[in-house]
Amino acid sequence: MSKKDKFYYKTHLEVVLKGTNFVFGFINISHIPYEKLEEMFMDQVTNERFLFDDSLSYLIDKKLYKKHKAYLDKEVPFTFDFKLFDYSVGFSGNKMEKLKKWCYEELPPYFSDKENF
């Protein structure tokens, strides 16, 4: 793959106003390693071969937030408010070289400990 064809991958936290379809905004959280995202969302993985397979997203609910509160409060520049917002983490790719410093350069690795893959 030439440099021109190289993709850069971004993980983003989507913030949606509770009870609506209004997307309040997106926060780039691509600095969080895939390993940590896998740890956080493994309970939501069903048939995926790797995180975000088939453009899936994962929810951050109050329970998940409490379990990873120290890490999320340190790494996400946003105050979580579960009375106002719903949160999901998604993934996208783009060829734009200028995104390189804010994105991953590789797709997430395949799950090694999941059966039937």
Secondary structure, DSSP 8 states (H G I E B T S, - for coil): --GGG--EEEEEEEEEETTS--EEEEEE-TTS-HHHHHHHHGGG-SS-SBTTGGG--EEE-HHHHHHTHHHHHHH-SS---TTTEEEEEEEEEE--GGGGGGSBSS---B-SS-TT-
